[in-house]
């Protein structure tokens, strides 16, 4: 999976927040560091509105908050981890360890859907999830997600 969206600024090794709303705000702050968010308040509203419909905690320790919004210039992705796991009101009621947040402009349907599909497919693999959980550096996480060999 191409991972040109993730960099040192958009990856966090350990979330400091423990409550769902605060976790979302911490993830949104990571996306803002990408420079692709033109209006943080509008993007925040889009993420929270999407989350209000149904949790993006998809199970197996994974959450993928996402939204399309006019507040996003270009596709954006950020990643954060919680080794101990956090309550995110997941579909399987289990703690979440891996958090990916995605944002895209309203007109970028194809790239948005393709990335969601690729990410979901990768995250179904227990070995892939374990590698990310065990990674010691941001660079290692980026390398794993992008599929680059060491």
C-alpha positions as CSV (number, residue, x, y, z in Angstrom):
1,X,0.0,0.0,0.0
2,X,1.4,3.4,-0.9
3,X,2.1,5.3,2.2
4,X,3.2,8.7,1.0
5,X,0.7,10.3,3.4
6,X,2.3,9.1,6.5
7,X,5.4,10.8,7.9
8,X,7.0,11.6,11.2
9,X,4.4,14.3,11.9
10,X,1.4,12.1,11.1
11,X,2.3,9.0,13.1
12,X,2.0,8.8,16.9
13,X,3.6,5.8,18.8
14,X,1.3,6.1,21.8
15,X,-2.0,8.0,22.2
16,X,-2.2,10.1,25.4
17,X,-6.0,10.3,25.3
18,X,-8.2,7.7,26.8
19,X,-11.8,8.9,26.1
20,X,-13.3,8.5,22.6
21,X,-13.9,12.2,21.9
22,X,-10.4,13.1,23.1
23,X,-8.9,10.3,21.0
24,X,-10.7,11.7,17.9
25,X,-9.3,15.2,18.6
26,X,-5.8,13.8,19.1
27,X,-6.1,12.0,15.7
28,X,-7.5,15.1,14.0
29,X,-4.5,17.1,15.4
30,X,-2.2,14.6,13.6
31,X,-4.0,15.2,10.3
32,X,-3.7,18.9,10.7
33,X,0.1,18.5,10.8
34,X,-0.1,17.2,7.2
35,X,-0.9,20.7,5.9
36,X,-3.9,19.4,3.9
37,X,-6.6,20.5,6.4
38,X,-7.8,24.0,5.5
39,X,-10.3,24.3,8.3
40,X,-9.8,22.2,11.4
41,X,-13.2,23.0,12.9
42,X,-15.0,21.9,9.8
43,X,-13.0,18.7,9.5
44,X,-13.5,18.0,13.2
45,X,-17.3,18.4,12.7
46,X,-17.2,16.0,9.7
47,X,-15.3,13.3,11.6
48,X,-17.6,13.6,14.6
49,X,-20.7,13.6,12.4
50,X,-19.5,10.4,10.7
51,X,-18.7,8.8,14.0
52,X,-22.1,9.7,15.3
53,X,-23.7,7.5,12.6
54,X,-21.9,4.4,13.6
55,X,-18.6,3.7,15.3
56,X,-15.6,3.4,13.1
57,X,-14.1,1.0,15.6
58,X,-14.4,-2.0,13.2
59,X,-13.2,-4.7,15.5
60,X,-10.0,-6.7,15.9
61,X,-8.4,-3.8,17.7
62,X,-8.8,-1.4,14.8
63,X,-10.6,2.0,14.3
64,X,-10.7,4.0,11.1
65,X,-12.3,7.3,11.7
66,X,-12.8,9.0,8.3
67,X,-14.7,11.8,6.5
68,X,-14.8,13.6,3.2
69,X,-15.0,17.3,3.6
70,X,-14.4,20.6,1.8
71,X,-11.9,21.3,4.7
72,X,-9.4,18.8,3.1
73,X,-7.2,19.9,0.2
74,X,-5.7,16.5,-0.7
75,X,-6.2,13.0,0.7
76,X,-4.8,12.8,4.3
77,X,-4.0,9.9,6.6
78,X,-2.6,9.7,10.1
79,X,-1.9,6.8,12.4
80,X,-1.7,6.4,16.2
81,X,-1.4,3.4,18.4
82,X,-2.3,2.4,22.0
83,X,-0.5,-0.6,23.1
84,X,-2.8,-1.2,26.1
85,X,-5.9,-0.6,24.0
86,X,-8.6,2.0,24.4
87,X,-12.4,1.9,24.7
88,X,-13.7,3.2,21.4
89,X,-17.2,1.7,21.4
90,X,-16.0,-0.8,18.8
91,X,-18.4,-3.1,17.0
92,X,-16.9,-6.0,18.9
93,X,-16.8,-4.2,22.2
94,X,-13.1,-4.9,22.5
95,X,-10.3,-2.3,23.1
96,X,-8.8,-0.6,20.0
97,X,-5.0,-0.5,19.6
98,X,-4.6,0.7,16.0
99,X,-6.1,4.0,14.9
100,X,-6.0,5.2,11.3
101,X,-7.8,8.5,10.4
102,X,-8.5,9.4,6.8
103,X,-9.7,12.6,5.2
104,X,-10.4,13.4,1.6
105,X,-12.0,16.2,-0.4
106,X,-15.6,15.7,-1.3
107,X,-14.7,15.1,-5.0
108,X,-12.1,12.4,-4.3
109,X,-14.4,9.4,-4.1
110,X,-12.3,6.9,-6.0
111,X,-9.0,7.4,-4.1
112,X,-10.9,7.5,-0.8
113,X,-12.7,4.3,-1.4
114,X,-9.6,2.5,-2.8
115,X,-7.5,3.5,0.2
116,X,-10.2,2.4,2.6
117,X,-10.5,-1.0,0.9
118,X,-6.7,-1.6,0.8
119,X,-6.3,-0.6,4.4
120,X,-9.2,-2.8,5.5
121,X,-7.7,-5.7,3.6
122,X,-4.3,-5.3,5.2
123,X,-5.7,-4.9,8.6
124,X,-7.6,-8.2,8.4
125,X,-4.2,-9.9,8.6
126,X,-3.3,-10.7,12.2
127,X,0.4,-10.8,11.4
128,X,0.2,-7.3,9.8
129,X,-1.5,-5.9,12.9
130,X,1.0,-7.6,15.2
131,X,3.9,-6.1,13.3
132,X,2.5,-2.6,13.7
133,X,1.9,-3.2,17.4
134,X,5.4,-4.4,17.9
135,X,7.1,-1.7,15.9
136,X,9.5,0.5,17.9
137,X,9.8,3.6,15.7
138,X,7.6,5.7,13.5
139,X,9.8,4.9,10.6
140,X,9.2,1.2,11.2
141,X,5.4,1.7,11.3
142,X,5.5,3.7,8.0
143,X,7.6,0.9,6.4
144,X,5.3,-1.8,7.5
145,X,2.1,0.0,6.3
146,X,3.7,0.9,3.0
147,X,4.8,-2.7,2.4
148,X,8.5,-1.7,2.1
149,X,11.0,-4.3,3.0
150,X,13.7,-3.4,5.5
